[in-house]
Amino acid sequence: MTQHTAAYIDDLINHVHSKQIGCMYNFVTGNACIVMYADDILLLAPSVHSLQILVSSCESMLGQLDFAINVRKCLYQDWSSVPF
């Protein structure tokens, strides 16, 4: 990965984090909203509405960089009805 690409990734992560939407973890540390590995992005949100905000945020930022989200690879999973 080039230093230039790493800067884009940092910008994307910071842009998504600025929305202050995510899923609580560790009850002390804070919220998680984006996980990235290679060319994959995992967005975590507490609701469908919040997830749409994060997806739109990524789409906007990636569009500025002439990248696009491959909608054929996008998946959505709702865990709200799963008992813990």
C-alpha positions in Angstrom: 0.0 0.0 0.0 1.4 3.4 -0.9 1.5 6.2 1.5 -0.9 8.1 -0.7 -3.5 5.2 -0.4 -3.0 5.0 3.3 -3.9 8.7 3.6 -7.2 8.1 1.7 -8.0 5.2 4.0 -7.3 7.4 7.1 -9.5 10.1 5.6 -12.4 7.6 5.0 -12.1 6.2 8.6 -12.1 9.7 10.1 -15.0 10.8 7.9 -17.1 7.8 9.0 -16.1 8.2 12.7 -17.2 11.9 12.5 -20.8 10.7 12.2 -20.6 9.5 15.8 -22.7 6.4 15.0 -21.7 2.9 15.9 -22.2 -0.1 18.1 -21.2 -0.1 21.8 -18.4 -2.3 22.8 -16.6 -2.8 26.1 -19.0 -0.3 27.6 -16.1 1.9 28.4 -14.0 2.2 25.3 -16.6 3.6 23.0 -18.3 2.9 19.7 -17.1 0.9 16.7 -18.5 1.8 13.3 -16.0 0.8 10.6 -13.7 -2.1 10.2 -11.5 -2.4 7.1 -9.4 -5.3 5.7 -7.8 -5.1 2.3 -10.5 -3.8 0.0 -13.4 -4.7 2.3 -15.3 -2.4 4.6 -17.6 -3.5 7.4 -19.9 -0.9 8.8 -21.5 -1.4 12.2 -24.7 0.5 13.2 -27.4 0.2 15.8 -30.2 0.7 13.3 -31.0 0.5 9.6 -31.3 4.3 9.5 -27.9 4.7 11.2 -26.4 2.2 8.7 -27.8 4.1 5.8 -26.1 7.3 7.1 -22.7 5.4 7.3 -23.2 3.9 3.8 -24.0 7.3 2.4 -21.0 8.8 4.1 -18.7 6.2 2.7 -20.3 6.5 -0.8 -19.8 10.3 -0.7 -16.2 10.1 0.4 -15.3 7.3 -2.0 -17.0 9.2 -4.8 -14.7 12.1 -4.3 -11.8 9.8 -4.7 -13.3 8.2 -7.9 -14.0 4.9 -6.1 -17.4 3.2 -6.0 -19.1 0.7 -3.8 -19.8 -2.6 -5.5 -23.5 -3.1 -4.6 -23.3 -6.7 -5.8 -21.0 -7.4 -2.9 -23.0 -5.5 -0.3 -24.8 -7.4 2.4 -27.0 -6.4 5.3 -27.6 -8.4 8.5 -30.0 -7.5 11.2 -29.2 -8.9 14.7 -31.9 -7.0 16.5 -34.2 -10.0 16.9 -31.4 -12.4 18.1 -31.6 -13.1 21.8 -28.4 -12.6 23.8 
